[in-house]
Amino acid sequence: MDDIFTQCREGNAVAVRLWLDNTENDLNQGDDHGFSPLHWACREGRSNVVDMLIMRGARINVMNRGDDTPLHLAASHGHRDILGKVQRGFSHTQTLEAASLKFWLECEQADLVSNGAQVSICNKYGEMPLDKAKPHLRDHLKELAEKLGQSLTKVPFKDTFWKGTTRTRPRNGTLNKHAGIDYKQLSFMAKINENHSGELWKGRWQGTEIVVKVFHIRDWTTRKSRDFNEEYPKLRIFSHPNVLPMLGACQAPPAPHPVIITHWMPYGSLYNVLHEGTNFVVDQMQAVKFALDIACGMAFLHTLEPMIPRHYLNSRSIMIDEDMTARISMADVKFSFQCPGRMYSPAWMAPEALQKKPEEINRRSADMWSFAVLLWELVTREVPFADLSNMEIGMKVALEGLRPTIPPGISPHICKLMRICMNEDPAKRPKFDMIVPILEKMQDK
């Protein structure tokens, strides 16, 4: 089969769908010219492929090597049925039962801009999508952007990444091709952390900044080695923008210890951002954005069969990307040989998960409880039960009814969502695909 860029260019929707269904494929990767699949689909006017890519989480404002966004390409090639697909939330309120084809095209046009595409981002030549649009589209694009509250002031081109959701470079398309990694190719630059279970390093691999996790495992047996080989490929999930994949692993031997690697995230974890002081403040709008990112990622992970085992949702396992996107780290999933039976991060764990064996609980419901604690953490900026040890937290949550206290002054909508997600009856907690639309409405407000 031809590569994904060719399939998007030619509008082969069946092949694109099959490619997207493989979790090891990264839909935001770039080709040799930095064109993502969305760039090609927008350039060639492949409306059905654009729909599919946006629905799967393609980054709308990603730039190619010429520093054009998909909206630049759709505008300059005059694809009226594409332009709207790239500005936020599909415009389904407008009916297709219009009297003329012109009106139908304008309704569709409401869609690249209604999904979040910015009309005023400049490429390196100082051109906005508005500048590159065909004359008959320019006024409509301008009117649409104004309706959606976009500023028409030019956002100047910058060669480094932009804070916010306006720019990110496509990932190196070769990264998702390497499961087994040659240990000698890893460059260890600086140690980040060390504890009884291993070491965390910042490093480089194939010219890319990475995080290297080195496991210190007692009695590394043939069976543990086999389990490692079977388990780590399932964590190489490249197909969702809110899931941070494990890039690959090194077996021991030849490496001195088993090793896994993942992308380097400049802001670290959500825990770092909220509690350890970084360069930006998480206001309520950003908190809702992070919550939505996490909910979207969890909704996707809950569609996988079988589910990823030993995944514990908490703020240390959520990484913050350079464009302020929250991503659930697969490198924080525990392996079967890592301290079996140990409770990780009990402050975020559901009471039933602390009381029962993993096979006896509903994992999806338990994850929803963890998400409710994350919501509490996002709006209070506090560490849950910070004054207690992990042992005390586990005992009190499981046996004494210890729960996070919602302080006054929190948005009533968020309070209500927290209480729903933290229902004492696991069967009455919602599913993640049910709360995503609620968070989207909160974000719009």
C-alpha positions in Angstrom: 0.0 0.0 0.0 1.2 3.5 -0.8 2.1 5.7 2.2 -0.5 7.7 4.0 0.5 11.0 2.3 -0.3 9.5 -1.1 -3.6 8.1 0.1 -4.7 11.5 1.5 -3.5 13.3 -1.6 -5.6 10.9 -3.8 -8.6 10.9 -1.4 -8.6 7.1 -0.8 -10.9 7.2 2.3 -11.0 3.4 2.8 -7.1 3.2 2.9 -7.0 6.2 5.2 -9.5 4.7 7.6 -7.6 1.4 7.7 -4.4 3.3 8.4 -6.0 5.4 11.2 -7.3 2.2 12.8 -3.7 1.1 13.5 -2.7 2.7 16.8 1.0 2.7 15.9 0.4 5.2 13.1 0.9 8.9 14.0 -1.7 11.1 12.1 0.3 14.3 12.9 3.6 13.1 11.4 5.1 15.0 8.5 6.6 13.9 5.2 10.0 15.1 3.8 8.4 18.5 3.3 6.7 18.7 6.7 3.2 18.1 5.1 0.9 16.2 7.5 -1.9 14.0 6.1 -4.2 17.0 6.8 -2.1 19.3 4.8 -2.3 17.0 1.7 -6.1 16.4 2.1 -6.7 20.2 2.4 -4.4 21.0 -0.5 -6.1 18.5 -2.8 -9.7 19.2 -1.6 -10.4 15.7 -0.3 -13.3 16.7 1.9 -14.2 13.2 3.2 -10.6 12.6 4.2 -10.4 16.0 6.0 -13.6 15.1 8.0 -12.0 11.8 9.0 -8.7 13.3 10.0 -10.3 16.1 12.1 -12.6 13.6 13.8 -9.6 11.5 14.8 -7.8 14.5 16.3 -5.5 15.9 13.6 -3.8 19.1 14.7 -5.5 21.9 12.8 -2.8 24.6 12.9 0.3 22.5 12.3 2.8 24.0 9.9 4.8 22.4 7.1 8.4 23.2 6.2 7.1 26.2 4.2 5.3 27.3 7.3 1.8 27.0 5.8 -1.1 25.6 7.9 -3.7 23.4 6.2 -5.9 26.5 6.1 -3.3 28.4 4.0 -3.4 25.5 1.5 -7.2 25.1 1.4 -7.6 28.9 0.9 -4.9 29.3 -1.8 -6.3 26.3 -3.8 -9.8 27.7 -3.5 -11.4 24.6 -1.9 -14.6 26.2 -0.6 -16.0 22.8 0.7 -12.8 22.4 2.9 -12.2 25.9 4.4 -14.8 25.7 7.0 -13.8 22.3 8.2 -10.6 23.6 9.6 -12.5 26.4 12.1 -13.9 24.7 15.4 -17.0 22.4 15.8 -18.7 21.3 12.6 -21.4 23.7 11.5 -24.3 21.4 11.6 -26.7 24.1 12.5 -26.8 25.3 8.9 -29.0 23.1 6.7 -27.9 21.7 3.4 -31.4 22.1 2.1 -30.4 25.4 0.6 -31.8 26.7 -2.6 -28.5 27.0 -4.3 -25.1 25.2 -4.5 -23.4 28.5 -3.6 -25.2 28.5 -0.2 -24.3 24.9 0.4 -20.6 25.6 -0.3 -20.6 28.5 2.1 -22.2 26.4 4.8 -19.5 23.8 4.3 -16.9 26.5 4.3 -17.9 27.3 7.9 -16.3 24.0 8.9 -11.9 24.4 8.6 -12.4 27.7 10.5 -15.0 26.3 13.0 -12.6 23.5 14.0 -10.1 26.0 15.2 -8.0 27.1 12.2 -6.7 30.6 12.7 -7.2 33.0 9.7 -4.6 35.4 10.9 -1.5 33.2 11.4 1.3 34.3 9.1 3.7 32.0 7.3 7.4 33.0 6.9 6.4 35.3 4.0 4.0 37.3 6.2 1.0 35.8 4.4 -2.2 34.9 6.3 -4.8 32.4 5.0 -6.9 35.5 4.3 -4.2 36.9 2.0 -3.9 33.6 0.1 -7.6 33.0 -0.3 -9.2 33.4 -3.7 -10.9 36.8 -4.0 -14.5 35.3 -3.9 -13.6 33.4 -0.6 -11.8 36.2 1.2 -14.8 38.2 2.4 -16.7 35.0 3.5 -13.6 33.8 5.5 -13.3 37.2 7.2 -17.0 37.3 8.1 -16.8 33.7 9.5 -13.7 34.4 11.6 -15.3 37.5 13.1 -18.5 35.6 14.0 -16.3 33.0 15.8 -14.6 35.8 17.7 -11.2 35.4 16.0 -8.9 38.4 15.9 -8.0 39.6 12.4 -4.8 41.1 13.6 -1.8 39.4 11.9 0.0 36.9 14.1 3.6 37.3 13.0 5.6 34.2 12.0 8.0 32.8 14.6 10.6 30.2 13.9 10.2 28.6 17.4 7.1 26.9 18.7 4.2 29.2 19.9 2.6 28.9 23.3 -1.0 28.1 22.9 -2.6 25.9 20.3 -1.4 27.9 17.2 1.7 26.1 16.1 3.6 22.8 16.4 5.9 21.1 14.0 5.0 17.7 12.7 6.6 14.8 14.5 9.5 13.0 12.9 7.7 10.4 10.7 10.4 7.8 11.3 9.9 7.7 15.1 6.9 5.3 15.0 8.8 2.8 12.8 11.2 1.7 15.6 10.0 -0.7 18.2 13.3 -2.3 19.2 16.0 0.4 19.7 19.8 0.0 19.6 21.0 1.0 23.1 24.2 2.4 21.6 22.2 5.0 19.7 20.9 6.6 22.9 22.7 9.6 24.2 22.1 10.3 28.0 22.3 14.0 28.6 21.1 14.7 32.2 19.6 12.7 35.0 16.1 13.9 35.9 15.3 11.6 38.8 16.3 8.4 40.5 14.5 6.1 43.0 14.4 2.4 44.0 12.7 1.4 40.7 15.1 3.0 38.3 16.4 6.2 36.7 14.9 8.9 34.5 17.1 10.7 32.0 16.8 13.4 29.4 18.5 12.2 26.2 18.7 12.2 22.4 17.9 9.6 19.9 18.0 10.1 16.1 18.3 13.9 16.6 15.2 14.0 18.8 15.0 15.0 22.4 13.6 12.1 24.5 13.1 10.8 28.0 14.8 7.5 28.9 13.4 5.4 31.7 15.9 2.8 33.0 14.4 0.0 35.1 16.3 -1.5 38.0 14.7 -4.9 38.3 15.9 -7.6 40.7 16.5 -11.0 39.2 15.9 -10.2 35.5 14.7 -13.6 34.4 13.9 -15.0 31.0 10.2 -14.9 31.8 10.4 -11.2 32.8 12.3 -10.5 29.6 9.6 -12.3 27.6 6.8 -10.3 29.4 8.6 -7.1 28.6 8.8 -7.9 24.9 5.1 -8.8 24.8 3.9 -5.7 26.8 5.8 -2.7 25.6 4.6 -2.8 21.9 1.0 -2.4 23.1 2.0 1.0 24.5 3.2 2.4 21.2 0.0 4.3 20.6 0.6 7.0 18.0 -3.0 7.4 16.7 -4.5 9.9 19.2 -3.2 13.5 19.9 -4.0 13.2 23.7 -2.0 10.0 24.1 1.8 10.2 24.4 3.2 6.9 23.0 6.1 4.9 24.2 8.5 5.2 21.3 10.4 2.0 21.8 12.5 -0.1 24.2 15.9 -1.8 24.7 16.0 -5.3 26.0 18.5 -6.4 28.6 20.9 -7.7 27.4 22.4 -6.1 25.3 21.5 -3.0 27.4 22.7 -3.2 31.1 19.0 -2.7 32.2 15.7 -2.8 30.4 15.0 0.7 29.0 12.0 2.5 27.4 12.0 5.9 25.7 9.3 8.5 25.1 9.1 12.1 23.7 10.6 14.9 25.8 7.9 17.2 27.0 9.3 20.7 27.9 6.7 21.4 30.6 6.9 18.0 32.2 3.9 16.5 33.9 0.6 18.1 34.9 1.8 17.6 38.5 4.9 19.7 37.7 2.8 22.5 36.1 0.2 22.7 38.9 2.4 22.2 42.0 6.1 22.8 41.2 6.1 26.3 39.6 6.4 26.8 35.8 6.3 29.8 33.6 2.5 30.0 33.1 -0.6 30.1 35.3 -3.3 27.5 34.8 -6.5 29.6 34.9 -10.0 28.1 34.7 -10.1 28.2 30.9 -6.8 26.3 30.7 -7.9 23.9 33.4 -11.0 23.1 31.4 -8.9 22.7 28.2 -6.6 20.2 30.1 -9.6 18.3 31.5 -11.1 18.1 27.9 -7.7 16.8 26.6 -7.6 14.1 29.3 -11.2 13.1 28.8 -10.7 12.7 25.0 -7.5 10.6 25.5 -9.3 8.4 28.1 -12.4 8.0 25.9 -10.0 6.7 23.2 -8.1 4.4 25.5 -11.4 2.9 26.7 -12.3 1.9 23.1 -9.2 -0.4 23.0 -9.9 -4.1 23.4 -8.3 -5.4 25.5 -7.8 -2.3 27.6 -4.3 -1.2 28.6 -3.7 -3.0 31.9 -2.0 -1.4 35.0 -2.7 2.2 33.8 -3.2 4.5 36.8 -4.6 7.9 35.9 -3.1 10.7 37.9 -1.4 14.1 37.4 2.1 12.6 37.2 1.1 10.4 34.3 -0.3 13.4 32.2 2.4 15.2 30.2 2.0 18.7 28.9 3.2 19.2 25.3 4.8 22.3 23.9 1.5 23.6 22.5 -0.2 23.2 26.0 -1.9 19.9 25.0 -2.3 17.4 27.8 -1.3 13.9 26.8 -1.7 10.6 28.7 1.7 9.0 29.0 2.0 5.4 28.0 5.5 5.3 29.5 3.9 5.5 32.9 1.9 2.3 32.5 3.3 -0.3 34.8 4.7 -3.6 33.6 3.5 -6.9 35.1 6.9 -7.5 36.7 6.9 -4.1 38.5 6.0 -4.5 42.2 2.9 -6.7 41.6 0.2 -5.9 44.2 1.5 -2.4 45.0 -0.9 0.5 45.0 0.3 3.4 42.9 -0.9 7.0 43.7 -3.8 6.0 46.1 -5.0 9.6 46.3 -6.3 9.3 42.8 -7.7 5.8 43.0 -11.3 4.8 43.4 -12.3 3.3 46.8 -13.3 0.0 45.1 -9.9 -0.1 43.4 -8.2 0.1 46.8 -10.4 -2.6 48.3 -10.6 -5.2 45.5 -8.5 -7.2 43.1 -8.0 -5.6 39.7 -10.1 -8.3 38.0 -13.0 -7.6 40.3 -13.5 -4.0 39.5 -14.9 -2.0 36.5 -11.8 -0.3 35.3 -13.7 2.3 33.2 -15.7 3.4 36.3 -12.5 3.4 38.5 -10.8 5.6 35.9 -13.7 8.1 36.0 -13.2 8.5 39.8 -9.5 9.2 39.1 -10.6 11.8 36.5 -12.8 13.5 39.1 -9.8 13.8 41.5 -7.8 15.3 38.6 -10.6 17.8 38.0 -10.5 18.8 41.7 -6.7 19.1 41.4 -7.0 21.3 38.3 -9.5 23.8 39.9 -8.0 23.9 43.4 -4.3 23.8 42.4 -3.7 21.6 45.4 -2.3 18.1 45.8 -5.0 15.8 47.1 -4.5 14.8 50.7 -1.0 16.4 50.7 -0.7 16.1 54.5 -1.1 12.3 54.6 1.3 9.4 53.6 0.3 7.1 50.7 -0.5 4.3 53.3 -2.8 6.7 55.3 -4.5 7.9 52.1 -5.2 4.3 50.9 -6.6 3.2 54.3 -8.8 6.3 54.8 -10.2 6.4 51.3 -10.9 2.7 51.2 -12.3 2.3 54.8 -13.1 5.6 56.4 -14.8 7.5 53.6 -12.0 10.2 53.1 -12.9 12.3 50.0 -11.6 15.5 48.5 -13.5 18.6 49.9 -14.7 21.0 47.2 -13.9 24.5 48.4 -16.3 27.5 47.9 -15.8 29.7 44.8 -15.5 26.8 42.3 -17.6 27.0 39.1 -21.0 25.3 39.9 -20.8 23.4 36.5 -17.4 21.9 37.4 -18.7 21.1 40.9 -21.6 19.2 39.5 -19.4 17.3 37.0 -17.0 16.4 39.8 -19.8 15.0 41.9 -21.3 13.0 39.0 -17.9 11.5 38.2 -17.2 10.7 41.8 -20.4 8.9 42.5 -20.0 6.3 45.2 -21.8 3.7 43.1 -19.4 2.8 40.2 -22.3 1.8 38.0 -23.7 5.4 38.1 -20.5 7.1 37.0 -20.6 8.4 33.4 -18.4 7.2 30.6 -15.7 9.5 29.1 -17.5 9.9 25.8 -20.4 11.2 27.7 -18.5 14.0 29.5 -16.5 15.2 26.5 -19.4 17.2 25.1 -20.0 18.7 28.5 -16.4 19.9 28.7 -16.6 21.2 25.2 -19.6 23.3 26.2 -17.7 24.6 29.2 -14.8 25.5 27.1 -17.0 27.4 24.6 -18.5 29.4 27.5 
